[in-house]
Amino acid sequence: MAKKTYDLLFKLLLIGDSGVGKTCILFRFSDNHFTTTFISTIGIDFKIKTVELRGKKIKLQIWDTAGQERFHTITTSYYRGAMGIMLVYDITNEKTFDDIVKWLRNIDEHANEDVEKMILGNKCDMEEKRVVSKERGEAIAREHGIRFMETSAKANINIDRAFSELAEAILDKTSGREADADHARIAVERRPSRAPPTRACCT
């Protein structure tokens, strides 16, 4: 039997409108590669990358979803098992930012309640074409209690950091659950066993 080469497996999901750069973010992180050729994702695709956090080898299974409405039924079925979701918009495209609310609603409807979320304002290298300020991105993330970061797949800005921070947040949550389970187990083990009731003997 093949030896397992990782300690934990985290399933992550990239969502957002078509053309915001989800695939570019994924390729920059997984292969340190960027291409200017835009090919729209058909349905869903994924990459795997193993990272080391706090002495643990963590295998990241990252799913890249299509942003177009016609793939909605396919892509939402992948929300349920996700432990972390990156919601991406394009800082040079107002509509992709406005649609964040729609994507957050999709997460609420289809993902696990305790899924870790992060909003990414992508293409931050294109400052001259910016239409969505960083402050607006921070404000909507604060409003929903979600992490926020601006990224650029092209210039490789904050890509590794974004995945690392999301993975750390998931690790904190899973470590917390393990600790709770250990405490519960110890409490059960320490609970005094009840002696069977003694019966009065009839003579």
Secondary structure, DSSP 4 states (H G I P E B T S, - for coil): -PPP--SEEEEEEEE-STTSSHHHHHHHHHHS---S------SEEEEEEEEEETTEEEEEEEEEE--SGGGHHHHHTTTTT-SEEEEEEETT-HHHHHTHHHHHHHHHHHS-TT-EEEEEEE-TT-GGG--S-HHHHHHHHHHHT-EEEE-BTTTTBSHHHHHHHHHHHHHHHHHHHHHHHHHHHHHHHHSPPPPPPPPPPP-
